[in-house]
Amino acid sequence: MWASFVVGILARPWARRVVGVALVALTITLFLINLRRQGERAGRAAERLETLERINDIQRRMLEGASRRPRNRDDLLERLRRGGF
């Protein structure tokens, strides 16, 4: 019964036009929602990249600092006597 009702309505030209417009509106809406999601993902990826770059910079500075440290107590005393700190 419902099938014949739907077919009867879709037989009219104005009903087909309304269904076509509704499908176009649904397609555009889904496309815009997908664009928004992709933008959010891109923003999160950019934030993650920024955080990783900051962490890498901090680790690099820590390694550079560790490479300049005195190797033993004698080197430390020598640097203190020369005023290296």
N, C-alpha and C positions, 0 to 999 in steps of 0.2 A: 504494500500500500504506500509506504513512504517513498519507495523507488519511483513509482508512477507519479507521485506528487512532485518529486524533484525533477524528473524528466519533463513533466508538464510545465513547470515553471521555467526551466532552462530552454524550452522550445521558443520562448518569446525573445525577440531581439534585445529588448531593454534589459532583461535579466542576464543574458550572456555578457552584455556590456558591463553591467554592475559587477558580475563575477570577475571579469577581466581586470577591471579597475582595482578590485579588492586584492587580486593576486599580485598586481604590480605594486600596490601599497605594501603588502606583506613582504614582497621581495626586497623593496627598498628599506623597509624597517629592519629586516634581518641583516642586510648588508651594513647598515649603520651601526647596529649592535656589534657586528663582527669587527668593524673598524675600531670601535671603542675598546673592545677587548685587546685587539692587537696593539693599540696605543698604550694600554696599561702594561702589557707584557714588555713592550719596548722600554717603557719608563723604568720598570723593575730591573731589566737587564742593564740599562745605563747606570742605575744606582749601584748595582752589584759591581759593575766594572769600575766605577769611581771608588768604591770601597776597597776593591782589590788593589787598585793603583796606590791608594793612600797607605795600605798595609805594606805593600812592596817597598814603597819609599821609606817607611819607618824601619823596616827590616834591613834595607840597604844601608841606612845611616847607622844602625846598630852594628852591623858588620864592619863598616868603615871605622867606627869608634873602637871596636874590639881589635882591629888590626893594628891600631896605634898604641895599644896599651903596653905597659912594661911587661916583659916576659917573666921576670922574677924580682925578688926583693932588692937585689943589687941594682938592677935597672931602675927600679922605683926610687931608691935612694939617690941615684945619680941624677935622675930627672928632678927630684926635689931640690937637690943642691944647685942645679943649673937654673931653677925657677921655671921648669917646663910646664907647670900646671897653672 
